[in-house]
Amino acid sequence: MTELEERKKALELLPQFQGLTINEIISVLHWLQAYVQDYQRFEISNELVSHQEEIESSHDSV
């Protein structure tokens, strides 16, 4: 996703923050950041496991 697309997506989400205080918005953003980091770690972990399984599979077939 390009930076412009990211900005457009952020603007689309803006109305959902109406009625929240600045501290509540900051809390939501921190939660989202943590969620994304956890998701990225999960994806990296899955990729490593998948790669390890491929290595083990290739060793088994030798």
N, C-alpha and C positions, 0 to 999 in steps of 0.2 A: 504494500500500500504506500503510495507516495505521500509526502508531507501535506500536499494540498488535499488529498483524499482524507487523511487523518483529521485535518482541520474541519473539513465539511462534516465528517462523522461526529466530531466533538460538538459542533454547532447544532446538529440534529438532537443530541442528547441534552442540550442546555435546558429546554423546558421542563425536563424531569427533575431538575434541581430547584425549580421555583418553590418558594415557601420554606426552604431549608436555610438555616443560619450558615454563616461562613464556616464555623467549626464543624457543623454537620457535613457540609460539602467536603471539607478537608478530610474528615473521617472516612467518608465514602471513597474518596480518591486514594487514601492510604490503603483501604481494604482492597480496592481494585488492583493497586500496584502489587500488593502481597499475593493476591489471587493469580495475577499474570506471572509473577516470579515462580510461584508454586507450580503452575501449569507448565512453564518452560522447563523447570527442573524435572517434572514428570515426563515431558516429551524427551528430554535428553536422556533420562534414565531408561525409558523404553527403547530408545535408539541404541544405547549401550548394551542392554540385555539382548536385543535382537541381533546386534553385531556379534556378541559373544556366542549366541546360539548358532549363528552361521559358521563361526570359527570351529566350534565343537562339532558341528555337523560335518564340516569338511575334513576334520581330523578323523572322525568315525568312519568315513567312507574310504580312507586311505588304507 
